[in-house]
Amino acid sequence: MKNVELSIPDMQSAHCQSRVGTAIKAIDGLKVEKLAAGELVASVESDEVKEELIEAIEKAGYKVGSDNSKTSTTSGGCCSR
């Protein structure tokens, strides 16, 4: 398993965190370590699982920053509108 830390700047509220959690829960080969305001820490079995994870988060309406990124200039998510 490979550790992945993603920045999801617009995922700040408990509602947004729940929405992302629901979007990624069915991904095989993923173990969520931490889902908190603005960040997701997980273990993935492969790069393909990581790509599936990012796609699911983006499909839910959130921008994903690069690994270990803490800033974003874009706005999205359900609570920022």
N, C-alpha and C positions, 0 to 999 in steps of 0.2 A: 504494500500500500504506500501511496505517496501523499504527503501532506500538501494541502492547498489552502492558501489564505486569500480570500477575495474581498475587495472593497465594494460595498453596495451603498454608496452615500445616501441615496434617497430612501433607504429602508430604515426609518428611524422609530416609528411607532410600533407598538405591540401588534396592531392590525397588519402593518406591512410585513413584519417578521412572520406572522402567521400565514400570510398570503404566499410568501416565498417558501416557507416550510411545506405548505401544501403542494406547491408547484414542483418541489424536488423530492418529495417523500417516496415516490415509486421508482426512483432511479436505482437500478441494480449496480452493485459495486461501489456504493457511496456510503460513507459513515460520517454523519454530521457530528463534529466535536463541539462546535459553538456557533450559535445563531443569535447575534446581538445587534444592537443599533449600529448600522453601517458596516457590519462585517460578517463574514461566514468563514469558519475554519472547519475543514473537512479532510477526510482521508479518501482517496480515490484509488481504484485498482489499476487505472490506465489513463492515458491522455484522452482516449475516446470518451471515457466516463466524465472527465473534466470538461470536455467540449459539450457533452450532453447537459451537464450541470449548468454551464454558462448559458446555453440556449434556453433552458427551462426558466432561468431567472429572467432573461431578457423577454421571453414570451409572456411572462407575468407582468411586464411593464417596467422593469428596472434596468438601469445601466450598470454594467459590471466593470470596475476598474481592474487594472492588472494586479497580479499577485503583489501583496504587501503595499498596494497603493492606498493612500488615505485621502486623496483629494479628487474632486471632479468639477468640471465646469458645466456639466449638463444637468438638466433637471428631469425627473421622471417619477415613476411610482404613483401609488394611489393617493398618497397624503399630501403631495406637493401641488395639487391642482386647485 
